Amino acid sequence: MSWFCYILRCADDTLYCGISNDLEKRLEAHNCGIGAKYTRTRTPVEIVYQETCNDRSAASKRELAIKKLSRVQKLGLIATHKG
């Protein structure tokens, strides 16, 4: 089973980083208000970045690394990902 580290852009233009092994289901949960507490009042959200990780541990480590980035660095990561 693959795990993903992802970044969401919230309706208020803030960014949220998380992990999941089912991105579609997790996105639906965020948009229904049953995802993370942070996103509940910031819907709708959209996935703007994702990367595949080997396991939950790797995904969690990548999430932590991304969360330590500044907003500008996160936007650069997203821009690079979009090509």
DSSP file (Angstrom, degrees, kcal/mol; ACC not computed):
  #  RESIDUE AA STRUCTURE BP1 BP2  ACC     N-H-->O    O-->H-N    N-H-->O    O-->H-N    TCO  KAPPA ALPHA  PHI   PSI    X-CA   Y-CA   Z-CA
    1    1 A M              0   0    0      0, 0.0     2,-0.2     0, 0.0    20,-0.0   0.000 360.0 360.0 360.0 130.0    0.0    0.0    0.0
    2    2 A S        -     0   0    0     19,-0.2     2,-0.3    53,-0.1    52,-0.2  -0.591 360.0-152.1 -85.3 146.8    1.4    3.4   -1.0
    3    3 A W  E     -A   53   0A   0     50,-1.7    50,-3.5    -2,-0.2     2,-0.4  -0.868   9.9-152.1-113.1 152.9    1.3    6.4    1.3
    4    4 A F  E     -AB  52  20A   0     16,-3.0    16,-1.9    -2,-0.3     2,-0.5  -0.953  11.9-153.0-127.4 144.1    1.2   10.0    0.2
    5    5 A C  E     +AB  51  19A   0     46,-2.3    46,-2.1    -2,-0.4     2,-0.3  -0.967  32.8 178.1-107.8 133.0    2.3   13.3    1.5
    6    6 A Y  E     -AB  50  18A   0     12,-2.9    12,-2.2    -2,-0.5     2,-0.4  -0.919  28.0-144.0-138.5 159.4    0.2   16.1    0.2
    7    7 A I  E     -AB  49  17A   0     42,-2.4    41,-2.6    -2,-0.3    42,-1.3  -0.992  17.4-158.8-123.0 132.5   -0.4   19.8    0.4
    8    8 A L  E     -AB  47  16A   0      8,-3.4     8,-2.1    -2,-0.4     2,-0.6  -0.844  11.7-142.7-105.9 145.8   -3.8   21.4    0.2
    9    9 A R  E     -AB  46  15A   0     37,-2.7    37,-1.7    -2,-0.4     6,-0.2  -0.958  26.4-148.1-102.6 121.5   -4.7   24.9   -0.8
   10   10 A C    >   -     0   0    0      4,-2.9     3,-2.3    -2,-0.6    35,-0.2  -0.378  27.3-101.9 -85.9 165.9   -7.6   26.1    1.4
   11   11 A A  T 3  S+     0   0    0     31,-2.6    32,-0.1    33,-0.3    34,-0.1   0.784 124.2  54.9 -58.9 -28.8  -10.3   28.5    0.4
   12   12 A D  T 3  S-     0   0    0     30,-0.3    -1,-0.3     2,-0.1     3,-0.1   0.254 121.8-108.4 -89.6  13.5   -8.6   31.3    2.4
   13   13 A D  S <  S+     0   0    0     -3,-2.3     2,-0.2     1,-0.3    -2,-0.1   0.580  76.9 133.3  71.4  14.3   -5.3   30.6    0.4
   14   14 A T        -     0   0    0     28,-0.1    -4,-2.9     1,-0.0     2,-0.4  -0.500  52.6-124.2 -85.1 165.7   -3.5   29.0    3.3
   15   15 A L  E     -B    9   0A   0     -6,-0.2     2,-0.4    -2,-0.2    -6,-0.2  -0.885  20.5-168.5-114.2 143.4   -1.7   25.7    2.9
   16   16 A Y  E     -B    8   0A   0     -8,-2.1    -8,-3.4    -2,-0.4     2,-0.4  -0.997   5.9-157.2-130.8 134.5   -2.1   22.5    4.8
   17   17 A C  E     +B    7   0A   0     -2,-0.4     2,-0.3   -10,-0.2   -10,-0.2  -0.923  26.0 143.7-114.4 137.7    0.2   19.5    4.7
   18   18 A G  E     -B    6   0A   0    -12,-2.2   -12,-2.9    -2,-0.4     2,-0.3  -0.902  36.4-118.3-154.4-177.6   -0.9   15.9    5.6
   19   19 A I  E     +B    5   0A   0     -2,-0.3     2,-0.3   -14,-0.2   -14,-0.2  -0.932  29.3 160.1-130.6 156.2   -0.5   12.3    4.8
   20   20 A S  E     -B    4   0A   0    -16,-1.9   -16,-3.0    -2,-0.3     3,-0.2  -0.977  39.9-143.2-164.7 158.7   -2.9    9.6    3.7
   21   21 A N  S    S+     0   0    0     -2,-0.3     2,-0.2   -18,-0.2   -19,-0.2   0.347 103.6  42.3-106.2   2.8   -3.0    6.2    2.0
   22   22 A D     >  -     0   0    0    -18,-0.1     4,-2.3     1,-0.1    -1,-0.2  -0.716  66.4-178.6-146.8  90.5   -6.2    7.1    0.1
   23   23 A L  H  > S+     0   0    0      1,-0.2     4,-2.8    -2,-0.2     5,-0.2   0.879  80.8  52.1 -63.0 -41.6   -6.0   10.7   -1.3
   24   24 A E  H  > S+     0   0    0      1,-0.2     4,-2.2     2,-0.2    -1,-0.2   0.933 113.1  44.7 -61.7 -45.5   -9.5   10.8   -2.8
   25   25 A K  H  > S+     0   0    0      1,-0.2     4,-2.2     2,-0.2    -1,-0.2   0.892 114.2  49.8 -64.9 -40.1  -11.1    9.7    0.4
   26   26 A R  H  X S+     0   0    0     -4,-2.3     4,-2.5     2,-0.2    -2,-0.2   0.898 109.6  50.6 -67.7 -40.6   -9.0   12.1    2.5
   27   27 A L  H  X S+     0   0    0     -4,-2.8     4,-2.5     2,-0.2    -2,-0.2   0.920 110.4  50.2 -62.3 -43.4   -9.8   15.0    0.2
   28   28 A E  H  X S+     0   0    0     -4,-2.2     4,-1.6    -5,-0.2     6,-0.2   0.909 109.6  51.4 -60.6 -42.4  -13.5   14.3    0.4
   29   29 A A  H  <>S+     0   0    0     -4,-2.2     5,-2.4     2,-0.2     6,-0.9   0.926 109.9  49.2 -61.6 -44.8  -13.2   14.1    4.2
   30   30 A H  H ><5S+     0   0    0     -4,-2.5     3,-1.3     4,-0.3     5,-0.3   0.939 113.0  46.8 -58.9 -47.0  -11.5   17.5    4.3
   31   31 A N  H 3<5S+     0   0    0     -4,-2.5    -1,-0.2     1,-0.3    -2,-0.2   0.703 109.3  54.5 -72.2 -19.3  -14.2   19.1    2.1
   32   32 A C  T 3<5S-     0   0    0     -4,-1.6    -1,-0.3    -3,-0.2    -2,-0.2   0.443 117.6-110.9 -90.3  -0.9  -17.0   17.5    4.2
   33   33 A G  T < 5S+     0   0    0     -3,-1.3    -3,-0.2    -4,-0.4    -2,-0.1   0.629  96.7  98.9  83.4  13.3  -15.6   19.1    7.3
   34   34 A I      < +     0   0    0     -5,-2.4    -4,-0.3    -6,-0.2    -5,-0.1   0.209  63.1  82.9-116.2  14.2  -14.5   15.8    8.9
   35   35 A G  S    S-     0   0    0     -6,-0.9    -5,-0.1     1,-0.3    -8,-0.1   0.331  97.7 -17.7 -86.6-137.3  -10.9   16.0    8.0
   36   36 A A    >>  -     0   0    0      1,-0.1     4,-1.0     3,-0.0     3,-0.5  -0.340  61.7-120.6 -69.4 149.2   -8.3   17.9   10.0
   37   37 A K  G >4 S+     0   0    0      1,-0.2     3,-0.6     2,-0.2     4,-0.5   0.877 111.9  60.0 -56.0 -38.8   -9.5   20.5   12.5
   38   38 A Y  G 34 S+     0   0    0      1,-0.2     3,-0.4     2,-0.1    -1,-0.2   0.876 107.8  42.7 -59.4 -39.4   -7.5   23.1   10.6
   39   39 A T  G X4 S+     0   0    0     -3,-0.5     3,-1.7     1,-0.2    -1,-0.2   0.617  88.3  90.5 -86.4 -11.7   -9.4   22.6    7.3
   40   40 A R  T << S+     0   0    0     -4,-1.0     3,-0.4    -3,-0.6    -1,-0.2   0.839  98.8  31.9 -55.4 -37.7  -12.9   22.4    8.7
   41   41 A T  T 3  S+     0   0    0     -4,-0.5    -1,-0.3    -3,-0.4    -2,-0.1   0.276 112.6  65.9-102.7  10.7  -13.5   26.1    8.4
   42   42 A R  S <  S+     0   0    0     -3,-1.7   -31,-2.6   -31,-0.1   -30,-0.3  -0.003  82.4 175.9-122.1  28.3  -11.4   26.6    5.3
   43   43 A T        +     0   0    0     -3,-0.4     2,-0.1   -33,-0.2   -33,-0.1  -0.484  45.2  54.6 -84.2 156.9  -13.3   24.6    2.7
   44   44 A P  S    S+     0   0    0      0, 0.0   -33,-0.3     0, 0.0     2,-0.3   0.567  71.1 179.7 -77.2 157.4  -13.3   24.0   -0.1
   45   45 A V        -     0   0    0    -35,-0.2     2,-0.3   -18,-0.2   -35,-0.2  -0.867  10.5-160.6-119.6 156.3   -9.8   22.7   -0.3
   46   46 A E  E     -A    9   0A   0    -37,-1.7   -37,-2.7    -2,-0.3     2,-0.5  -0.991  25.6-113.0-136.5 146.5   -7.8   21.3   -3.3
   47   47 A I  E     +A    8   0A   0     -2,-0.3   -39,-0.2   -39,-0.2     3,-0.1  -0.669  36.6 167.6 -77.3 123.0   -4.7   19.1   -3.6
   48   48 A V  E     +     0   0A   0    -41,-2.6     2,-0.3    -2,-0.5   -40,-0.2   0.485  65.6  22.7-113.3  -8.4   -1.9   21.2   -5.1
   49   49 A Y  E     +A    7   0A   0    -42,-1.3   -42,-2.4    32,-0.1    -1,-0.3  -0.969  60.6 166.8-157.0 140.4    1.0   18.9   -4.4
   50   50 A Q  E     -A    6   0A   0     -2,-0.3     2,-0.3   -44,-0.2   -44,-0.2  -0.985   7.3-175.4-152.2 148.3    1.4   15.2   -3.7
   51   51 A E  E     -A    5   0A   0    -46,-2.1   -46,-2.3    -2,-0.3     2,-0.3  -0.996  26.6-119.5-142.7 145.9    4.3   12.7   -3.6
   52   52 A T  E     -A    4   0A   0     -2,-0.3     2,-0.3   -48,-0.2   -48,-0.2  -0.637  27.1-167.0 -86.1 138.5    4.3    9.0   -3.1
   53   53 A C  E     -A    3   0A   0    -50,-3.5   -50,-1.7    -2,-0.3     3,-0.1  -0.894  28.0-123.3-123.3 154.8    6.2    7.5   -0.1
   54   54 A N  S    S-     0   0    0     -2,-0.3     2,-0.3   -52,-0.2    -1,-0.1   0.841  85.6 -12.7 -66.9 -35.1    7.1    3.9    0.6
   55   55 A D  S  > S-     0   0    0    -53,-0.1     4,-2.2     1,-0.1     5,-0.2  -0.921  78.3 -84.6-157.0 177.8    5.4    3.6    3.9
   56   56 A R  H  > S+     0   0    0     -2,-0.3     4,-2.7     1,-0.2     5,-0.2   0.883 123.0  54.5 -61.3 -39.4    3.6    5.6    6.7
   57   57 A S  H  > S+     0   0    0      1,-0.2     4,-2.2     2,-0.2    -1,-0.2   0.929 109.6  46.1 -60.9 -46.5    6.9    6.3    8.4
   58   58 A A  H  > S+     0   0    0      1,-0.2     4,-2.2     2,-0.2    -1,-0.2   0.892 112.8  51.1 -63.8 -39.8    8.5    7.9    5.3
   59   59 A A  H  X S+     0   0    0     -4,-2.2     4,-2.6     2,-0.2    -2,-0.2   0.908 110.1  49.3 -64.6 -42.0    5.3    9.9    4.7
   60   60 A S  H  X S+     0   0    0     -4,-2.7     4,-2.3     2,-0.2    -2,-0.2   0.892 111.0  49.6 -64.5 -40.2    5.3   11.2    8.2
   61   61 A K  H  X S+     0   0    0     -4,-2.2     4,-2.0     2,-0.2    -1,-0.2   0.900 112.3  47.5 -66.0 -40.1    9.0   12.2    7.9
   62   62 A R  H  X S+     0   0    0     -4,-2.2     4,-2.6     2,-0.2    -2,-0.2   0.904 109.6  53.8 -67.7 -40.2    8.3   14.0    4.6
   63   63 A E  H  X S+     0   0    0     -4,-2.6     4,-2.7     1,-0.2    -2,-0.2   0.932 109.1  48.7 -57.9 -46.6    5.3   15.8    6.1
   64   64 A L  H  X S+     0   0    0     -4,-2.3     4,-1.2     1,-0.2    -1,-0.2   0.910 110.8  50.4 -60.8 -42.8    7.4   17.0    9.0
   65   65 A A  H  < S+     0   0    0     -4,-2.0     4,-0.4     1,-0.2     3,-0.3   0.910 112.5  46.6 -62.6 -42.3   10.1   18.3    6.6
   66   66 A I  H >< S+     0   0    0     -4,-2.6     3,-1.5     1,-0.2    -2,-0.2   0.905 107.6  56.4 -67.5 -41.0    7.5   20.1    4.5
   67   67 A K  H 3< S+     0   0    0     -4,-2.7    -1,-0.2     1,-0.3    -2,-0.2   0.777 101.9  57.9 -62.4 -25.2    5.9   21.7    7.5
   68   68 A K  T 3< S+     0   0    0     -4,-1.2    -1,-0.3    -3,-0.3    -2,-0.2   0.641  89.0  96.9 -78.5 -14.4    9.2   23.1    8.5
   69   69 A L  S <  S-     0   0    0     -3,-1.5     2,-0.1    -4,-0.4    -3,-0.0  -0.375  80.9-112.2 -72.2 152.9    9.5   25.0    5.2
   70   70 A S     >  -     0   0    0      1,-0.1     4,-2.4    -2,-0.1     5,-0.2  -0.345  32.6-104.2 -73.5 165.9    8.4   28.6    4.9
   71   71 A R  H  > S+     0   0    0      1,-0.2     4,-2.6     2,-0.2     5,-0.2   0.910 123.6  53.0 -57.9 -42.9    5.3   29.5    2.9
   72   72 A V  H  > S+     0   0    0      1,-0.2     4,-1.9     2,-0.2    -1,-0.2   0.906 109.4  48.2 -60.9 -42.6    7.6   30.7    0.0
   73   73 A Q  H  > S+     0   0    0      2,-0.2     4,-2.1     1,-0.2    -1,-0.2   0.887 110.9  50.8 -66.0 -38.8    9.5   27.5    0.0
   74   74 A K  H  X S+     0   0    0     -4,-2.4     4,-2.4     2,-0.2    -2,-0.2   0.909 109.3  50.7 -64.6 -41.6    6.2   25.5    0.0
   75   75 A L  H  X S+     0   0    0     -4,-2.6     4,-2.6     1,-0.2    -1,-0.2   0.873 109.2  52.1 -64.2 -35.8    4.9   27.5   -3.0
   76   76 A G  H  X S+     0   0    0     -4,-1.9     4,-2.4     2,-0.2    -1,-0.2   0.896 108.5  50.4 -64.5 -41.0    8.2   26.8   -4.8
   77   77 A L  H  X S+     0   0    0     -4,-2.1     4,-2.0     2,-0.2    -2,-0.2   0.919 112.2  47.3 -61.8 -44.2    7.8   23.1   -4.2
   78   78 A I  H  X S+     0   0    0     -4,-2.4     4,-1.8     2,-0.2    -2,-0.2   0.920 112.0  49.8 -63.8 -44.5    4.2   23.3   -5.6
   79   79 A A  H  X S+     0   0    0     -4,-2.6     4,-0.6     1,-0.2    -2,-0.2   0.895 111.0  49.4 -63.2 -40.9    5.4   25.3   -8.6
   80   80 A T  H >< S+     0   0    0     -4,-2.4     3,-0.7     1,-0.2    -1,-0.2   0.889 109.3  53.0 -64.5 -40.1    8.2   22.8   -9.3
   81   81 A H  H 3< S+     0   0    0     -4,-2.0    -1,-0.2     1,-0.2    -2,-0.2   0.861 104.3  55.0 -64.4 -37.3    5.7   20.0   -9.1
   82   82 A K  H 3<        0   0    0     -4,-1.8    -1,-0.2    -5,-0.1    -2,-0.2   0.625 360.0 360.0 -75.3 -11.9    3.3   21.5  -11.6
   83   83 A G    <<        0   0    0     -3,-0.7    -3,-0.2    -4,-0.6    -2,-0.1   0.464 360.0 360.0  90.8 360.0    6.1   21.7  -14.1
